Every structure is written in C-alpha cells, then in structure tokens.
Amino acid sequence: EVLFQHHLDQAGFQRLHEMRKLGTVGTVTHSWVEQHILRALKDGGVGRGNQDADLPINEQAANAVTSYLKWESKFHPEYLFTERKVYSLEHHVAGTVDIGARISGKLYIVDIKTSNSLSIAHKLQLAIYLHMINEEMGKTEEFYTHRGIVKCHKGSTRQATWYDFNERAGESKGWKS
C-alpha cells in the first residue's frame, strides 16, 4: 500500500512538473511577443514578422514564437497596444487583453494561446474582453468589433493558426466544449 501511494505521488508530481513546464512555454512566448510588440509600437505599430530579438532558449517557446512571427508576416497587424488591463464596472470583472490591433482595416482584440487545444471558454473570454474594452472606451473612441486567437504551435515552426470569430461564425471545428 505504501509503494502504491508512492507511485501515485510520483505520478502527481510528474503531472505538476509537466504543467509547470508547459506553463513556462506559454509565459516565455507571451513575454517574447509582448516585447516584440512594444518594439513595434515604438516604430509606428507595424509588425514586420522578423526576428528582431533572440529567440527563446526553450525549443517549444522558440517554435511558438517563430509560429507567431509567420502569422504576423501573413496578416500584417498594426499594433495599437499589448497587455492592456480592461474592466467592466457594469459586470464587476477585469482581465488583460494580449493585443489590440488593426488587421485588414478592422479593430481586433487578439489573444495568444500556446495550449494544445482551444475551448469555448477561450471564445467566451474574448467576448467578455470585447465588451469590457468597449464599455471602458465609451463613445469617445472607435469601437473594437472583431476578436481572434493566434494559436502558436509549440511542436513545429509552421504558421500559427488564426481563429477569426467574425469570419468563422457558426463554425465549431477544432473547439472543445
């Protein structure tokens, strides 16, 4: 029985270790992209899709960053902000929007994901962020009307997958409930 408990403890430790490792990949990727966008904002907000800084040492994070840069090269976002805190006085919630950008002439809030799968919760999170940022801005600025997720790939350097919720209305392929 003691040996059995030891194996359970080890399995739990391994899972926790794996989760921390994966969380680190996401954290490193987000941090790198944030710094990349801050440099772009100093240069007029245009993302160039180039590697203007050293890639992360972690191979999975480097893959995710390269994946993001390929997405950036294809969609040419004009960055407006990164890591913006938003809130709703009406609903008493707050959060942080990863990216605000103009893409193809439309204002988007964009979330970066490195997880292996996406869920409806991710889609709802962006809907809430969209509501919060527009509530916060009131009628003084142009409204954000679009939302999307850039899903960066950790296992390869292929272009990140772009989930544009305005273009994929009603489509549920690739989503877990």
N, C-alpha and C positions, 0 to 999 in steps of 0.2 A: 504494500500500500504506500509506503514512504517513497519507494522508487517510482511508482506511478505518479505521485504528486510532484516529484522532482521533474519528470518528463512534461507534465502539464505546465509547471512553472517555466521550464525552458522554452516550450512552445509559445507561451505568452510573451516571454522576453524576446524571442526571435521576432514575433509579430510586431511588438512595440518597436524593436530596433528597425525593422523594415519600414514601418510607418514613419518613424523619425527620419530615416534616410530619404524616403520619398518626399516628406515634408520639406526637407532641406533642399531637394532638387527644385521644388516649387518656389521656395523662398529665394534661392540663388537666382533662378530665372527671373522672378518678379523684380528683384533688386537690379539685375543687369539691365532689364528692359526699362525700368524707371530711370536709371542713369542715362541710358541711351536717349530716351525721350527728353530728359532735361537738357542734354546737349543739343538736341534738335530744336528745342524751344528757344535756346539762345541763338540759333541760326535761322530763325524765321518759322520754326514749327514744322519744317518739311523733313519727313523720314526718308532716308536715302537707301535703306536696305543694305548698307555696307557695314562692315565690322569695324566701327570706329574706336573700339577698345578691345583689349584682350578678352578672349572667350573664357568662360569659367573653366576651372581645372577639372571639375567633376564632369565626366563624359556625358552623362544623361542631361545635365544642365546645359552643357555646350551644344548638344544636339537640339535641345528645346530652343535655345537662343538662335541657333542657325535656322531652325524651322520658322521662328518668328520673323527673322530678317528676310527670308524668302517670301513670306506673306506680305511684309511691308513693301518689298520690291514690286509685287504684283498690284497691290491696292493703293499705294501712294497716299497714306493718310497725312493730312495736315493736322499736326498735333495742336491741341488747344490747352490741355492740362494733363497731368498724371497724378495719381494718388490723391484725388480730391475728396475731402470729407463732406458728406451730404447728410441732411437730416430732414425729418418731417415733424413739424410742430403739431400738425393735424393727427398723425398716427403714432407719435412718440417712438420713432425708430431712427436709427442712424446707420451709416455704413461708409465705405470708401470705394469710390469708382476708380478703377485702374486707369482708364484712358478716356479722355474726351477728344474727339477728332472729327474733322470734316473729311468724309470719304465720298467720292463721286458727287460732290456738291451738297451732301446731306449731313446733318449733325448727328453723330453717333456717340453713345456711351458704349465702351468696349471693355469686356472682362477677359483676362488672360487665364487660361486653365492649362495645367500640366497633368491633370488626373487622367487615369486610363479610360474613364467613361464620364459621360455627362448625364445629369438627371434633370427632371422637370424643375427641381429646386433651383438649379442654376438659372434656368429661364425665368423663373419667378423672381429670383434675386435681382436680375437685371430690370424686370418690370417695376419692381419697387424702387430701385435706384433711379430709373427714368422718372417716376412720379416725384421722388424726393428732389431731384435736381431741378425739375421744372417748377415745383412748389417754391423752392428756395429762390429761384430766379424771378418768380412773379411775372409780371408783364413788362419788365424793364429790358429784357434781352430776348434774343431769338430762342425759341424752344428747341430742345432736343427731341427728335421724333423717332429716331432709329436706335436699335440696340443689337449688339452682336458679341459673339465669343470667338476669340482666337485660341484654338486648341493646339498647343505646341506639342510636338512629338518628341518624347524622350528617347525612344528606341531607334530613331533614324533622323537624318537631316532633311527629309522631304518637307515640302512646304507645309506650314501649319494649316489646319482645316479652319475655314471661315464659316461660322454659323450666323447668317444674317437673318434675323427673325422676321424682318419685313419682306424678304424675298422667299422665305420658306413657310409662309403662312399655312397652317394646317398639316404640315409635314412632320412626322414624328420619327422618321428613320434615324437611328443612331442614339435615340434617347431612352433612358431608363426611367420608369416611373417610381 
